[in-house]
Amino acid sequence: MASIKLLLFLSSYYLASGETPDPRLQLWPLPLSYSFSDPMIPSYSKNFQFIGDGAGGQSSILKAAFRRYKDYNFDQGEATSEEGLQGLVVYVASNDETLNLDTDESYTLSIDSTSTKTTAIVNAQTVYGALRGMETFSQIIFFDGTQYYVPKTSIKDSPRFSHRGFMIDTARHFVEMDIILKFIEAMSFNKFNVLHWHIVDDQSFPYESTTYPSLSEKGAYDQNHVYSQKDISTVIQYAKERGIRVIPEFDTPGHTLAWGLGIPGLSTACYDNSTQKPTGQYGPIDPTNENNWVFMTNLLRELAGVFPDQYIHLGGDEVSFSCWSTNPAIQKWMIEHNISGRYDQLEQYYETRLLAIAENETDSYIVWEEIFDNGLKVKPDTVIEVWKSSQAHLGNITKAGFRGIFSTCWYLNYISYGQDWIKYYKCDPLDFNGTESQKKLVVGGEGCLWAEYVDGTNLISRAWPRAGAVAERLWSQQNVTDVEDAAERLHNQRCRMVRRGIEAEPFNGPSFCPTVYKES
């Protein structure tokens, strides 16, 4: 592979030396089908126009993308010639801008040239498919130092999975708004479509609640580390303009110590068994306190109004029973309800009530795999996220008729010296024995970046371009598995991201990019 590494960065210079570049090596993730042919077509940059057409051709989302891609397409220098292709027609059949698990992201891209006419057309059913096509178009533009070129092209493309997510954690370390927005931009370059926002946890509660302002007033690190309602709205709109859903996670009953700082009686007080006195430590939410159910109802109702996606992530993982087992009030309640000593039953009681509230207050929900493992009754459209088991557990989940997503192999917060992206690239959610109908219930997967050692200073570089390995696995066909080919294309993607202002780190050994990263 060493010989490949030395050639990776030369693609933008092939034209200058009289050689024809291979457009395929610029594509990330690899489309469903593609063909390219000579000759290369000049593309004039200064007066290049995007033209919206069809029922969705005047979409504000599309027009915003036109402005972005005018910069991205021609960011290597100014062309000196006025010949050749001077525009891209983007035809969007529908004006429906609904963004959900079932959104059509397919597109076609055609670039052709005759003696009298040169045309470039992206054709999509939705504006979100058009965004994917525009990103692909931007990847096959070449610059020889004086002129931009595009190849004759025919591409037909659609994603393999409908849920292609990445999780960021802003509770263990706060991440500044500009970094979150830059992260979303990087996601769009790789055709991700879900930001799983693990916004709160034990360590801090940086979400500004209008119903319970004390949650962030007492639970955030400080008031400079809080996401206001305006911030939340900005993230949601910025993401939607890039075809990315925002799914918040409010994980309970564990992972809630910071919540309890703002809501008296929410967290379970731990007791010393020998003295029967409080230790000053706290545990999960107290399911036996009826006031807590009023709180959870009101909070979920608020969240359903703030986050427009049909799904909210309710967590449900890693519940410690230690404080429940020492609290006298909880012990008394469990005796009265004939479950003394059965803390698994107390957990089931909590989750059952929570999910009943969620059914009334939200559309649908995602939960961690423990909810399924504990046999709790959930809605038929529930999505179960497998985070600690192998793909085989997706077989169990789908056999029971539920949809699943997979993240076990894609915890990118674990770093190691060397080419660790390869193991992410080789991991496939469908690597389990099951019927075709079962595998259709696997709607995708997520890369995850837990933030014990991550904040705004290293979130981008820790994730990119390694997250690109996850992106291609979730977008491209199952037989796209050639690691050496992927290394070459991912390097070109990394260099393109660097040129666009993303601090994507080296991932595959010694190499360089023609453009040095500059702070935007």
Residue, then its C-alpha position, 0 to 999 in steps of 0.5 A: m500500500a506504500s506505493i499508493k500513498l505516494l500517488l494519493f495527492l496527485s489527482s488535482y495535478y494530473l491534467a497539468s501533466g497531460e494525463t487524464p485523472d480517474p474521477r472514480l478515485q475522487l468519490w466518497p462514498l462510492p455511488l451505486s453505479y457510475s461511468f465516466s468517459d473522455p474528453m474532459i469538459p472545461s467548466y468555467s467558474k466565474n459565471f457558473q450558475f446553478i439552476g433549480d427546476g421542478a416542483g422543488g426547484q425554488s426551495s430555500i434549502l436548495k438555494a442555500a446549497f447553491r451558494r455553498y457549492k459555488d464556493y466548494n466547487f471552485d475553491q482551487g483558483e480562478a479559471t482563465s478561460e470562459e469556455g465549456l460548462q457554465g451551469l448545473v441544472v438541479y431538478v427536484a420533482s417534489n416540493d415536500e421538504t419532510l425529513n425523516l427515516d423514509t426520506d428519498e435521498s436518491y439522485t442521478l447525475s448526468i454530464d454530457s457534451t456534444s458539438t453544440k451543447t454541454t449539459a450537467i443535470v442532477n435529478a432527484q425526487t426530493v431536495y435532500g437527494a439533490l443535496r447528495g447529487m450536488e456533493t457528488f458533482s463537487q467531487i469530480i471537478f478537476f483543476d489544472g492550474t488555469q481551468y476547471y474540468v469535469p468528465k462526461t458522467s452518468i451516475k445513479d445513486s441511492p443509500r444502502f441504509s436510511h439511518r446513517g448517523f453520528m453521535i456527539d456527546t456535549a455533556r462530558h465536555f461542552v462543545e461550542m456552537d461553531i464546532i457543532l455546526k462545522f461537524i454537521e458540515a463535515m457530515s454532509f460532505n460524507k452523506f451522513n443524515v442523522l446527528h444523534w445529540h447526546i446533549v445531557d448526562d451525569q456530568s452536566f445538563p447544558y440544555e436550556s429548558t423553558t419548563y424547568p430552567s433550574l435544570s441548566e441553571k444548577g446542572a450545567y458546568d456554568q451559564n457559559h456552557v448552556y445551549s439556549q433555545k436559539d442555539i438548539s433551533t440554529v443547529i436543527q435548521y443548519a442540519k436540515e439545510r444539509g439533509i441531516r436530522v437532529i435526534p436528541e438523547f435524554d437518557t434515563p433513569g441512569h446518567t442523570l446526576a446533573w438533572g437532580l441538581g436542578i430538580p429536588g427529589l428527582s435523584t435517589a439518595c444513597y444511604d449507608n446500610s450500617t447507619q441508615k443515614p444518607t451518604g451524600q451520594y445520589g443514584p438514578i431517578d427515583p421511580t417511586n416518587e410520583n412528582n418525578w412522573v409529572f416532571m418527566t411528562n412535562l419535559l418530554r412534552e417540551l422536547a417534542g415541541v423543540f425537536p421536530d424529528q419523529y424520534i427521540h432517543l430515550g437511552g435506558d442503558e447502564v442503570s446502577f441499582s446500588c442507591w435504589s438498594t439502600n434507600p429506605a423509601i424505595q425499600k418500603w415501596m418495593i415491599e408494598h408492591n411485592i417486588s422486594g429485592r427485585y431491582d430489575q423489576l423496579e427498572q422495568y416499572y420505570e421504563t414501562r411508565l416512561l415509555a407510556i408517557a413517551e407514546n403520548e407525548t412524542d411520535s416515536y423513540i429509539v432506545w439502547e439495547e437493554i430495553f429489548d434485553n429486559g423484555l419491556k413492551v415497546k411500540p412496534d416502530t421503536v428502533i433498538e440501538v445495539w451498542k455493546s453486543s455483536q451484529a448477532h443481537l440484531g438478529n434477535i431484535t429483527k426476529a422479534g419484528f423491531r427495527g435496529i441500528f448498530s454502533t458497537c464497532w464504531y466507537l471512534n473515541y477509542i483511538s490507537y496508533g496506526q490505521d484503525w479506520i480499516k476495522y471501522y471500514k470492514c464492520d458491516p451491520l448485516d453480518f449476522n444470520g437472518t432472513e432477508s426480511q430481518k435484514k431489511l429491518v436493520v435501518g442503519g448504524e451510527g458512529c459514536l464519539w463519547a467525550e470523556y477526553v473530547d471537547g471543541t479542541n479535538l472533536i473534529s480531528r478525532a472524528w475525521p476522516r475516520a468517520g468517513a469509513v462509517a459513512e461509506r459502509l452505510w451509504s455504499q453497496q455491501n460489496v464495496t470492500d476493497v481497503e486499498d481502493a478505499a484508502e486512496r479515495l478516503h485520502n482524496q476525501r480527506c484532502r478535500m475536507v481540509r481544503r474546505g476548512i475541516e481539520a481532518e487528520p492524517f489516517n493512513g501513514p505518510s502523505f500530504c495534501p496540496t492545500v494546507y489547512k487554514e483556519s476559516 
